[in-house]
Amino acid sequence: MGINKTYISVAYASVGMFMGFSAFLVWNIAFKQPWTAAMGGLSGVLALWALITHIMYLQDYWRTWLKGLKFFFFIGVFFSLLAVVAFITFLSVAIRNKESLTNPQSLYLSCVWSFMSLKWSFLLALYAHRYRKEFADISILSDF
């Protein structure tokens, strides 16, 4: 029997959560760059939400709480929009200030972590949509 794709997604979200929280700590403590730290921390939190989504799917909690999946979907969409706005803003400010790409305190790294936040918020919305669709189909069949 092969490996379940959900277990791979759990491992991927766990690594993403660790990397996001690590970026939060490093850019707060070592580099004193709060914007990069904030976007790294947001990326870690969104990866944690994706991890929680997968774990609740594996434990079959979503079957009885489809409204929670709808809430997770809207949270993913909201943070996707927020990450796009942050990416454009950080990129514009970094270009206007003529910051260096190699400086660890430049806003270009905030752009990178904004993109990572966009990735995790998109994945959160995608997973919530897929699981909701799966369980909505099952609940329709169980009504007969």
CNS distance restraints for C-alpha pairs under 8 A (distance, minus, plus):
assign (resid   3 and name CA) (resid   7 and name CA) 7.30 0.50 0.50
assign (resid   3 and name CA) (resid   8 and name CA) 7.85 0.50 0.50
assign (resid   4 and name CA) (resid   8 and name CA) 7.02 0.50 0.50
assign (resid   5 and name CA) (resid   9 and name CA) 6.32 0.50 0.50
assign (resid   6 and name CA) (resid  10 and name CA) 6.16 0.50 0.50
assign (resid   6 and name CA) (resid  54 and name CA) 6.72 0.50 0.50
assign (resid   6 and name CA) (resid  58 and name CA) 7.81 0.50 0.50
assign (resid   7 and name CA) (resid  11 and name CA) 6.31 0.50 0.50
assign (resid   8 and name CA) (resid  12 and name CA) 6.14 0.50 0.50
assign (resid   9 and name CA) (resid  13 and name CA) 6.02 0.50 0.50
assign (resid   9 and name CA) (resid  51 and name CA) 7.82 0.50 0.50
assign (resid   9 and name CA) (resid  54 and name CA) 7.38 0.50 0.50
assign (resid  10 and name CA) (resid  14 and name CA) 6.08 0.50 0.50
assign (resid  10 and name CA) (resid  51 and name CA) 5.68 0.50 0.50
assign (resid  10 and name CA) (resid  54 and name CA) 6.24 0.50 0.50
assign (resid  10 and name CA) (resid  55 and name CA) 7.34 0.50 0.50
assign (resid  11 and name CA) (resid  15 and name CA) 6.27 0.50 0.50
assign (resid  12 and name CA) (resid  16 and name CA) 6.18 0.50 0.50
assign (resid  13 and name CA) (resid  17 and name CA) 6.01 0.50 0.50
assign (resid  13 and name CA) (resid  47 and name CA) 5.28 0.50 0.50
assign (resid  13 and name CA) (resid  48 and name CA) 6.76 0.50 0.50
assign (resid  13 and name CA) (resid  50 and name CA) 6.35 0.50 0.50
assign (resid  13 and name CA) (resid  51 and name CA) 5.28 0.50 0.50
assign (resid  14 and name CA) (resid  18 and name CA) 6.24 0.50 0.50
assign (resid  14 and name CA) (resid  47 and name CA) 7.18 0.50 0.50
assign (resid  14 and name CA) (resid  48 and name CA) 7.18 0.50 0.50
assign (resid  14 and name CA) (resid  51 and name CA) 6.55 0.50 0.50
assign (resid  15 and name CA) (resid  19 and name CA) 6.13 0.50 0.50
assign (resid  16 and name CA) (resid  20 and name CA) 6.04 0.50 0.50
assign (resid  16 and name CA) (resid  43 and name CA) 7.70 0.50 0.50
assign (resid  16 and name CA) (resid  44 and name CA) 6.31 0.50 0.50
assign (resid  16 and name CA) (resid  47 and name CA) 5.69 0.50 0.50
assign (resid  17 and name CA) (resid  21 and name CA) 6.18 0.50 0.50
assign (resid  17 and name CA) (resid  43 and name CA) 7.26 0.50 0.50
assign (resid  17 and name CA) (resid  44 and name CA) 4.18 0.50 0.50
assign (resid  17 and name CA) (resid  45 and name CA) 6.67 0.50 0.50
assign (resid  17 and name CA) (resid  46 and name CA) 7.70 0.50 0.50
assign (resid  17 and name CA) (resid  47 and name CA) 4.94 0.50 0.50
assign (resid  17 and name CA) (resid  48 and name CA) 5.55 0.50 0.50
assign (resid  18 and name CA) (resid  22 and name CA) 5.98 0.50 0.50
assign (resid  18 and name CA) (resid  44 and name CA) 6.72 0.50 0.50
assign (resid  19 and name CA) (resid  23 and name CA) 6.11 0.50 0.50
assign (resid  19 and name CA) (resid  40 and name CA) 7.99 0.50 0.50
assign (resid  19 and name CA) (resid  44 and name CA) 6.81 0.50 0.50
assign (resid  20 and name CA) (resid  24 and name CA) 6.25 0.50 0.50
assign (resid  20 and name CA) (resid  40 and name CA) 4.75 0.50 0.50
assign (resid  20 and name CA) (resid  41 and name CA) 5.38 0.50 0.50
assign (resid  20 and name CA) (resid  42 and name CA) 7.31 0.50 0.50
assign (resid  20 and name CA) (resid  43 and name CA) 5.29 0.50 0.50
assign (resid  20 and name CA) (resid  44 and name CA) 3.85 0.50 0.50
assign (resid  20 and name CA) (resid  45 and name CA) 7.55 0.50 0.50
assign (resid  20 and name CA) (resid  47 and name CA) 7.93 0.50 0.50
assign (resid  21 and name CA) (resid  25 and name CA) 6.32 0.50 0.50
assign (resid  21 and name CA) (resid  40 and name CA) 6.59 0.50 0.50
assign (resid  21 and name CA) (resid  41 and name CA) 5.33 0.50 0.50
assign (resid  21 and name CA) (resid  43 and name CA) 7.94 0.50 0.50
assign (resid  21 and name CA) (resid  44 and name CA) 5.24 0.50 0.50
assign (resid  21 and name CA) (resid  45 and name CA) 7.87 0.50 0.50
assign (resid  22 and name CA) (resid  26 and name CA) 6.06 0.50 0.50
assign (resid  22 and name CA) (resid  40 and name CA) 7.86 0.50 0.50
assign (resid  23 and name CA) (resid  27 and name CA) 5.92 0.50 0.50
assign (resid  23 and name CA) (resid  36 and name CA) 7.85 0.50 0.50
assign (resid  23 and name CA) (resid  37 and name CA) 6.13 0.50 0.50
assign (resid  23 and name CA) (resid  40 and name CA) 5.20 0.50 0.50
assign (resid  23 and name CA) (resid  41 and name CA) 6.89 0.50 0.50
assign (resid  24 and name CA) (resid  28 and name CA) 6.08 0.50 0.50
assign (resid  24 and name CA) (resid  36 and name CA) 7.46 0.50 0.50
assign (resid  24 and name CA) (resid  37 and name CA) 4.17 0.50 0.50
assign (resid  24 and name CA) (resid  38 and name CA) 6.40 0.50 0.50
assign (resid  24 and name CA) (resid  39 and name CA) 7.67 0.50 0.50
assign (resid  24 and name CA) (resid  40 and name CA) 5.09 0.50 0.50
assign (resid  24 and name CA) (resid  41 and name CA) 4.78 0.50 0.50
assign (resid  25 and name CA) (resid  29 and name CA) 5.88 0.50 0.50
assign (resid  25 and name CA) (resid  30 and name CA) 7.91 0.50 0.50
assign (resid  25 and name CA) (resid  37 and name CA) 6.94 0.50 0.50
assign (resid  26 and name CA) (resid  30 and name CA) 5.31 0.50 0.50
assign (resid  26 and name CA) (resid  31 and name CA) 6.73 0.50 0.50
assign (resid  26 and name CA) (resid  37 and name CA) 7.44 0.50 0.50
assign (resid  27 and name CA) (resid  31 and name CA) 4.84 0.50 0.50
assign (resid  27 and name CA) (resid  32 and name CA) 5.66 0.50 0.50
assign (resid  27 and name CA) (resid  33 and name CA) 5.39 0.50 0.50
assign (resid  27 and name CA) (resid  34 and name CA) 6.76 0.50 0.50
assign (resid  27 and name CA) (resid  36 and name CA) 6.38 0.50 0.50
assign (resid  27 and name CA) (resid  37 and name CA) 4.90 0.50 0.50
assign (resid  28 and name CA) (resid  32 and name CA) 4.90 0.50 0.50
assign (resid  28 and name CA) (resid  33 and name CA) 6.00 0.50 0.50
assign (resid  28 and name CA) (resid  34 and name CA) 5.96 0.50 0.50
assign (resid  28 and name CA) (resid  37 and name CA) 5.66 0.50 0.50
assign (resid  31 and name CA) (resid 104 and name CA) 7.00 0.50 0.50
assign (resid  31 and name CA) (resid 105 and name CA) 6.35 0.50 0.50
assign (resid  32 and name CA) (resid 105 and name CA) 7.56 0.50 0.50
assign (resid  33 and name CA) (resid  37 and name CA) 6.32 0.50 0.50
assign (resid  33 and name CA) (resid 105 and name CA) 5.71 0.50 0.50
assign (resid  34 and name CA) (resid  38 and name CA) 5.92 0.50 0.50
assign (resid  35 and name CA) (resid  39 and name CA) 6.29 0.50 0.50
assign (resid  35 and name CA) (resid 107 and name CA) 7.60 0.50 0.50
assign (resid  35 and name CA) (resid 110 and name CA) 6.14 0.50 0.50
assign (resid  36 and name CA) (resid  40 and name CA) 6.03 0.50 0.50
assign (resid  36 and name CA) (resid 107 and name CA) 7.16 0.50 0.50
assign (resid  36 and name CA) (resid 109 and name CA) 6.24 0.50 0.50
assign (resid  36 and name CA) (resid 110 and name CA) 4.28 0.50 0.50
assign (resid  36 and name CA) (resid 111 and name CA) 7.98 0.50 0.50
assign (resid  36 and name CA) (resid 113 and name CA) 6.62 0.50 0.50
assign (resid  37 and name CA) (resid  41 and name CA) 5.97 0.50 0.50
assign (resid  37 and name CA) (resid 110 and name CA) 7.92 0.50 0.50
assign (resid  38 and name CA) (resid  42 and name CA) 6.09 0.50 0.50
assign (resid  39 and name CA) (resid  43 and name CA) 6.10 0.50 0.50
assign (resid  39 and name CA) (resid 110 and name CA) 6.47 0.50 0.50
assign (resid  39 and name CA) (resid 113 and name CA) 5.32 0.50 0.50
assign (resid  39 and name CA) (resid 114 and name CA) 5.61 0.50 0.50
assign (resid  39 and name CA) (resid 117 and name CA) 6.77 0.50 0.50
assign (resid  40 and name CA) (resid  44 and name CA) 6.29 0.50 0.50
assign (resid  40 and name CA) (resid 113 and name CA) 5.37 0.50 0.50
assign (resid  40 and name CA) (resid 114 and name CA) 7.63 0.50 0.50
assign (resid  40 and name CA) (resid 116 and name CA) 7.83 0.50 0.50
assign (resid  40 and name CA) (resid 117 and name CA) 7.44 0.50 0.50
assign (resid  41 and name CA) (resid  45 and name CA) 6.22 0.50 0.50
assign (resid  42 and name CA) (resid  46 and name CA) 6.12 0.50 0.50
assign (resid  42 and name CA) (resid 117 and name CA) 6.27 0.50 0.50
assign (resid  43 and name CA) (resid  47 and name CA) 6.14 0.50 0.50
assign (resid  43 and name CA) (resid 113 and name CA) 6.98 0.50 0.50
assign (resid  43 and name CA) (resid 114 and name CA) 7.71 0.50 0.50
assign (resid  43 and name CA) (resid 116 and name CA) 6.00 0.50 0.50
assign (resid  43 and name CA) (resid 117 and name CA) 4.24 0.50 0.50
assign (resid  43 and name CA) (resid 118 and name CA) 7.91 0.50 0.50
assign (resid  43 and name CA) (resid 120 and name CA) 6.44 0.50 0.50
assign (resid  44 and name CA) (resid  48 and name CA) 6.14 0.50 0.50
assign (resid  44 and name CA) (resid 117 and name CA) 7.94 0.50 0.50
assign (resid  45 and name CA) (resid  49 and name CA) 6.29 0.50 0.50
assign (resid  46 and name CA) (resid  50 and name CA) 6.28 0.50 0.50
assign (resid  46 and name CA) (resid 117 and name CA) 6.95 0.50 0.50
assign (resid  46 and name CA) (resid 120 and name CA) 5.59 0.50 0.50
assign (resid  46 and name CA) (resid 121 and name CA) 5.98 0.50 0.50
assign (resid  46 and name CA) (resid 124 and name CA) 7.23 0.50 0.50
assign (resid  47 and name CA) (resid  51 and name CA) 6.11 0.50 0.50
assign (resid  47 and name CA) (resid 120 and name CA) 5.65 0.50 0.50
assign (resid  47 and name CA) (resid 121 and name CA) 7.90 0.50 0.50
assign (resid  47 and name CA) (resid 124 and name CA) 7.78 0.50 0.50
assign (resid  48 and name CA) (resid  52 and name CA) 6.12 0.50 0.50
assign (resid  49 and name CA) (resid  53 and name CA) 6.11 0.50 0.50
assign (resid  49 and name CA) (resid 124 and name CA) 7.00 0.50 0.50
assign (resid  50 and name CA) (resid  54 and name CA) 6.37 0.50 0.50
assign (resid  50 and name CA) (resid 120 and name CA) 7.37 0.50 0.50
assign (resid  50 and name CA) (resid 123 and name CA) 7.16 0.50 0.50
assign (resid  50 and name CA) (resid 124 and name CA) 5.08 0.50 0.50
assign (resid  50 and name CA) (resid 127 and name CA) 7.50 0.50 0.50
assign (resid  51 and name CA) (resid  55 and name CA) 6.20 0.50 0.50
assign (resid  52 and name CA) (resid  56 and name CA) 5.99 0.50 0.50
assign (resid  53 and name CA) (resid  57 and name CA) 6.18 0.50 0.50
assign (resid  53 and name CA) (resid 124 and name CA) 7.73 0.50 0.50
assign (resid  53 and name CA) (resid 127 and name CA) 7.45 0.50 0.50
assign (resid  53 and name CA) (resid 128 and name CA) 7.13 0.50 0.50
assign (resid  54 and name CA) (resid  58 and name CA) 6.19 0.50 0.50
assign (resid  54 and name CA) (resid 127 and name CA) 7.99 0.50 0.50
assign (resid  55 and name CA) (resid  59 and name CA) 6.17 0.50 0.50
assign (resid  56 and name CA) (resid  60 and name CA) 5.97 0.50 0.50
assign (resid  56 and name CA) (resid  61 and name CA) 5.25 0.50 0.50
assign (resid  56 and name CA) (resid  62 and name CA) 6.41 0.50 0.50
assign (resid  57 and name CA) (resid  61 and name CA) 6.19 0.50 0.50
assign (resid  57 and name CA) (resid  62 and name CA) 5.99 0.50 0.50
assign (resid  57 and name CA) (resid 131 and name CA) 7.45 0.50 0.50
assign (resid  61 and name CA) (resid  65 and name CA) 6.81 0.50 0.50
assign (resid  62 and name CA) (resid  66 and name CA) 5.87 0.50 0.50
assign (resid  62 and name CA) (resid  68 and name CA) 7.51 0.50 0.50
assign (resid  62 and name CA) (resid  69 and name CA) 7.15 0.50 0.50
assign (resid  62 and name CA) (resid 131 and name CA) 7.79 0.50 0.50
assign (resid  62 and name CA) (resid 132 and name CA) 7.78 0.50 0.50
assign (resid  62 and name CA) (resid 135 and name CA) 7.38 0.50 0.50
assign (resid  63 and name CA) (resid 135 and name CA) 5.78 0.50 0.50
assign (resid  63 and name CA) (resid 139 and name CA) 7.79 0.50 0.50
assign (resid  65 and name CA) (resid  69 and name CA) 7.19 0.50 0.50
assign (resid  66 and name CA) (resid  70 and name CA) 6.51 0.50 0.50
assign (resid  66 and name CA) (resid 132 and name CA) 6.19 0.50 0.50
assign (resid  66 and name CA) (resid 135 and name CA) 7.57 0.50 0.50
assign (resid  66 and name CA) (resid 136 and name CA) 7.63 0.50 0.50
assign (resid  67 and name CA) (resid  71 and name CA) 6.22 0.50 0.50
assign (resid  68 and name CA) (resid  72 and name CA) 6.19 0.50 0.50
assign (resid  69 and name CA) (resid  73 and name CA) 6.09 0.50 0.50
assign (resid  69 and name CA) (resid 128 and name CA) 5.21 0.50 0.50
assign (resid  69 and name CA) (resid 129 and name CA) 7.24 0.50 0.50
assign (resid  69 and name CA) (resid 131 and name CA) 7.49 0.50 0.50
assign (resid  69 and name CA) (resid 132 and name CA) 5.98 0.50 0.50
assign (resid  70 and name CA) (resid  74 and name CA) 6.37 0.50 0.50
assign (resid  70 and name CA) (resid 128 and name CA) 6.97 0.50 0.50
assign (resid  70 and name CA) (resid 129 and name CA) 7.50 0.50 0.50
assign (resid  70 and name CA) (resid 132 and name CA) 7.32 0.50 0.50
assign (resid  71 and name CA) (resid  75 and name CA) 6.19 0.50 0.50
assign (resid  72 and name CA) (resid  76 and name CA) 6.17 0.50 0.50
assign (resid  72 and name CA) (resid 124 and name CA) 7.03 0.50 0.50
assign (resid  72 and name CA) (resid 125 and name CA) 6.60 0.50 0.50
assign (resid  72 and name CA) (resid 128 and name CA) 6.10 0.50 0.50
assign (resid  73 and name CA) (resid  77 and name CA) 6.34 0.50 0.50
assign (resid  73 and name CA) (resid 124 and name CA) 6.75 0.50 0.50
assign (resid  73 and name CA) (resid 125 and name CA) 4.28 0.50 0.50
assign (resid  73 and name CA) (resid 126 and name CA) 7.35 0.50 0.50
assign (resid  73 and name CA) (resid 128 and name CA) 5.31 0.50 0.50
assign (resid  73 and name CA) (resid 129 and name CA) 6.30 0.50 0.50
assign (resid  74 and name CA) (resid  78 and name CA) 6.04 0.50 0.50
assign (resid  74 and name CA) (resid 125 and name CA) 7.00 0.50 0.50
assign (resid  75 and name CA) (resid  79 and name CA) 6.17 0.50 0.50
assign (resid  75 and name CA) (resid 121 and name CA) 7.74 0.50 0.50
assign (resid  75 and name CA) (resid 125 and name CA) 7.38 0.50 0.50
assign (resid  76 and name CA) (resid  80 and name CA) 6.03 0.50 0.50
assign (resid  76 and name CA) (resid 121 and name CA) 4.46 0.50 0.50
assign (resid  76 and name CA) (resid 122 and name CA) 5.91 0.50 0.50
assign (resid  76 and name CA) (resid 123 and name CA) 7.61 0.50 0.50
assign (resid  76 and name CA) (resid 124 and name CA) 5.36 0.50 0.50
assign (resid  76 and name CA) (resid 125 and name CA) 4.50 0.50 0.50
assign (resid  77 and name CA) (resid  81 and name CA) 6.40 0.50 0.50
assign (resid  77 and name CA) (resid 121 and name CA) 6.81 0.50 0.50
assign (resid  77 and name CA) (resid 122 and name CA) 6.89 0.50 0.50
assign (resid  77 and name CA) (resid 125 and name CA) 6.21 0.50 0.50
assign (resid  78 and name CA) (resid  82 and name CA) 6.30 0.50 0.50
assign (resid  79 and name CA) (resid  83 and name CA) 5.91 0.50 0.50
assign (resid  79 and name CA) (resid 117 and name CA) 7.75 0.50 0.50
assign (resid  79 and name CA) (resid 118 and name CA) 7.13 0.50 0.50
assign (resid  79 and name CA) (resid 121 and name CA) 5.76 0.50 0.50
assign (resid  80 and name CA) (resid  84 and name CA) 6.27 0.50 0.50
assign (resid  80 and name CA) (resid 117 and name CA) 7.49 0.50 0.50
assign (resid  80 and name CA) (resid 118 and name CA) 5.03 0.50 0.50
assign (resid  80 and name CA) (resid 119 and name CA) 7.87 0.50 0.50
assign (resid  80 and name CA) (resid 121 and name CA) 5.33 0.50 0.50
assign (resid  80 and name CA) (resid 122 and name CA) 6.08 0.50 0.50
assign (resid  81 and name CA) (resid  85 and name CA) 6.29 0.50 0.50
assign (resid  81 and name CA) (resid 118 and name CA) 7.95 0.50 0.50
assign (resid  82 and name CA) (resid  86 and name CA) 6.13 0.50 0.50
assign (resid  83 and name CA) (resid  87 and name CA) 5.98 0.50 0.50
assign (resid  83 and name CA) (resid 114 and name CA) 5.32 0.50 0.50
assign (resid  83 and name CA) (resid 115 and name CA) 6.76 0.50 0.50
assign (resid  83 and name CA) (resid 117 and name CA) 6.09 0.50 0.50
assign (resid  83 and name CA) (resid 118 and name CA) 5.18 0.50 0.50
assign (resid  84 and name CA) (resid  88 and name CA) 6.26 0.50 0.50
assign (resid  84 and name CA) (resid 114 and name CA) 7.29 0.50 0.50
assign (resid  84 and name CA) (resid 115 and name CA) 7.52 0.50 0.50
assign (resid  84 and name CA) (resid 118 and name CA) 6.77 0.50 0.50
assign (resid  85 and name CA) (resid  89 and name CA) 6.09 0.50 0.50
assign (resid  86 and name CA) (resid  90 and name CA) 5.97 0.50 0.50
assign (resid  86 and name CA) (resid 111 and name CA) 7.47 0.50 0.50
assign (resid  86 and name CA) (resid 114 and name CA) 6.29 0.50 0.50
assign (resid  87 and name CA) (resid  91 and name CA) 6.04 0.50 0.50
assign (resid  87 and name CA) (resid 110 and name CA) 7.54 0.50 0.50
assign (resid  87 and name CA) (resid 111 and name CA) 4.94 0.50 0.50
assign (resid  87 and name CA) (resid 112 and name CA) 7.85 0.50 0.50
assign (resid  87 and name CA) (resid 114 and name CA) 5.33 0.50 0.50
assign (resid  87 and name CA) (resid 115 and name CA) 6.63 0.50 0.50
assign (resid  88 and name CA) (resid  92 and name CA) 6.04 0.50 0.50
assign (resid  88 and name CA) (resid 111 and name CA) 7.79 0.50 0.50
assign (resid  89 and name CA) (resid  93 and name CA) 6.18 0.50 0.50
assign (resid  90 and name CA) (resid  94 and name CA) 5.97 0.50 0.50
assign (resid  90 and name CA) (resid 107 and name CA) 5.81 0.50 0.50
assign (resid  90 and name CA) (resid 108 and name CA) 6.92 0.50 0.50
assign (resid  90 and name CA) (resid 110 and name CA) 6.53 0.50 0.50
assign (resid  90 and name CA) (resid 111 and name CA) 5.79 0.50 0.50
assign (resid  91 and name CA) (resid  95 and name CA) 6.11 0.50 0.50
assign (resid  91 and name CA) (resid 107 and name CA) 7.08 0.50 0.50
assign (resid  91 and name CA) (resid 108 and name CA) 6.39 0.50 0.50
assign (resid  91 and name CA) (resid 111 and name CA) 6.19 0.50 0.50
assign (resid  92 and name CA) (resid  96 and name CA) 6.07 0.50 0.50
assign (resid  93 and name CA) (resid  97 and name CA) 6.03 0.50 0.50
assign (resid  93 and name CA) (resid 107 and name CA) 7.51 0.50 0.50
assign (resid  94 and name CA) (resid  98 and name CA) 5.99 0.50 0.50
assign (resid  94 and name CA) (resid  99 and name CA) 5.45 0.50 0.50
assign (resid  94 and name CA) (resid 106 and name CA) 7.11 0.50 0.50
assign (resid  94 and name CA) (resid 107 and name CA) 5.44 0.50 0.50
assign (resid  94 and name CA) (resid 108 and name CA) 6.31 0.50 0.50
assign (resid  95 and name CA) (resid  99 and name CA) 6.55 0.50 0.50
assign (resid  99 and name CA) (resid 103 and name CA) 7.77 0.50 0.50
assign (resid  99 and name CA) (resid 106 and name CA) 6.01 0.50 0.50
assign (resid  99 and name CA) (resid 107 and name CA) 7.47 0.50 0.50
assign (resid  99 and name CA) (resid 108 and name CA) 7.89 0.50 0.50
assign (resid 100 and name CA) (resid 106 and name CA) 6.55 0.50 0.50
assign (resid 101 and name CA) (resid 106 and name CA) 6.99 0.50 0.50
assign (resid 101 and name CA) (resid 108 and name CA) 6.51 0.50 0.50
assign (resid 102 and name CA) (resid 106 and name CA) 7.90 0.50 0.50
assign (resid 104 and name CA) (resid 109 and name CA) 7.08 0.50 0.50
assign (resid 105 and name CA) (resid 109 and name CA) 7.59 0.50 0.50
assign (resid 106 and name CA) (resid 110 and name CA) 7.53 0.50 0.50
assign (resid 107 and name CA) (resid 111 and name CA) 6.46 0.50 0.50
assign (resid 108 and name CA) (resid 112 and name CA) 6.52 0.50 0.50
assign (resid 109 and name CA) (resid 113 and name CA) 6.33 0.50 0.50
assign (resid 110 and name CA) (resid 114 and name CA) 5.96 0.50 0.50
assign (resid 111 and name CA) (resid 115 and name CA) 6.19 0.50 0.50
assign (resid 112 and name CA) (resid 116 and name CA) 6.36 0.50 0.50
assign (resid 113 and name CA) (resid 117 and name CA) 6.09 0.50 0.50
assign (resid 114 and name CA) (resid 118 and name CA) 6.16 0.50 0.50
assign (resid 115 and name CA) (resid 119 and name CA) 6.20 0.50 0.50
assign (resid 116 and name CA) (resid 120 and name CA) 6.33 0.50 0.50
assign (resid 117 and name CA) (resid 121 and name CA) 6.02 0.50 0.50
assign (resid 118 and name CA) (resid 122 and name CA) 5.99 0.50 0.50
assign (resid 119 and name CA) (resid 123 and name CA) 6.14 0.50 0.50
assign (resid 120 and name CA) (resid 124 and name CA) 5.99 0.50 0.50
assign (resid 121 and name CA) (resid 125 and name CA) 6.25 0.50 0.50
assign (resid 122 and name CA) (resid 126 and name CA) 6.07 0.50 0.50
assign (resid 123 and name CA) (resid 127 and name CA) 5.97 0.50 0.50
assign (resid 124 and name CA) (resid 128 and name CA) 6.08 0.50 0.50
assign (resid 125 and name CA) (resid 129 and name CA) 6.05 0.50 0.50
assign (resid 126 and name CA) (resid 130 and name CA) 6.18 0.50 0.50
assign (resid 127 and name CA) (resid 131 and name CA) 6.05 0.50 0.50
assign (resid 128 and name CA) (resid 132 and name CA) 5.93 0.50 0.50
assign (resid 129 and name CA) (resid 133 and name CA) 6.07 0.50 0.50
assign (resid 130 and name CA) (resid 134 and name CA) 6.17 0.50 0.50
assign (resid 131 and name CA) (resid 135 and name CA) 6.12 0.50 0.50
assign (resid 132 and name CA) (resid 136 and name CA) 5.81 0.50 0.50
assign (resid 133 and name CA) (resid 137 and name CA) 6.22 0.50 0.50
assign (resid 134 and name CA) (resid 138 and name CA) 6.48 0.50 0.50
assign (resid 135 and name CA) (resid 139 and name CA) 6.06 0.50 0.50
assign (resid 136 and name CA) (resid 140 and name CA) 6.22 0.50 0.50
assign (resid 137 and name CA) (resid 141 and name CA) 6.41 0.50 0.50
assign (resid 138 and name CA) (resid 142 and name CA) 6.22 0.50 0.50
assign (resid 139 and name CA) (resid 143 and name CA) 6.44 0.50 0.50
assign (resid 140 and name CA) (resid 144 and name CA) 7.61 0.50 0.50
